[in-house]
Amino acid sequence: MRHARTLLGILVSALFLWLLLARVDRAELLDAFRAVQVGWLAPALLLLAASVWVRAERWRSVIGRTVSMTSWQATSLVTIGLAANNVFPARAGELARALLVRQRHGGSSATALGTIVVERILDGLVLALFLAGTVALAGSTPLLRGFAALCALGFGAGTLATVALGLWPARGRALLTWLLHFAPRAIRTRVQGLLGRFLEGLMLLRGPGAWAQVLALTLATWLLEAGAYVFVGRAFGLDLHPLLYLGVCGAANLAIAAPSTSGGIGPYEFFAREVVVRFGATAAAGTAFALVLHAFVLVPIAVAGFAIAWAQNVRVGSLRRQAPLEVAAEASGVTDAPDMSGRRT
């Protein structure tokens, strides 16, 4: 199954990279790369780092209701998780972060996964609003309009479902338990052991104040990242209004919401290029911008995350490989499962 997912990710990346490069003049693309002004990338890097810190504070505000964690500890785990997402397929970093919560802080990995699901839903909602707002106010192509509508409906429904679980947890649990009856027995047995703790993570946000805080931090996270995009655009001489980069941020990140390719390579670049070209960039400049933008987002976080993992004696690859065993142990109620943190010996 893992090899099939890896192959699927490679095929998806190859398809979108072909779509990205198929109609771009190679000489013009090289000229666009040569014209980049690297000085603009320094403030972009600062904004990107700030967005990661705010993202960690958002997670700490949720997971901190069950697990005590300092700001640095939360930032470390989030950065390690993002680095693993950037390198491994199927968003392996989300599971790695959840397992580290259990191994380092004594919390439930299922509860941590529940909080991460809340993060992803709220991220999708804010990004969908960014893209939909850009499309509504500045116009767009049929492809981007359809994509914006699909994402807005999907993540809007996901947000409503999460809020409903928080308001009526007993009914939500009953519904999910009923749906499990349609799953194979082996899967049903394992999932039932995790369901309560997973729902606990989904339901940690209760009351308008908690939701307002997390939504505000989610908005701040993506505004900071979109600000980094503005400076990368300046590096390539793109003459776009800064608010249009909200659409770039929304389209590019929504394109990689589904866990498939490693780091979202391919879909991210294609949709980022589609937005900037729609608003006036040339195909060559837009393609060069999209390629450098994604590398700029992927590489520093990957380097920082794996450097933190190395300093803290954690082997992320081991976490990824051994995750099913540890999740199964939690589902069966085993509390003395072996340490699978991936620490080097």
PyMOL commands that set and color helices and strands:
alter all, ss='L'
color gray80, all
select helices_A, chain A and resi 2-21+26-34+38-63+71-87+92-105+109-138+142-167+169-180+185-202+208-235+244-254+262-264+267-278+283-311+316-331
alter helices_A, ss='H'
color red, helices_A
deselect
rebuild
show_as cartoon
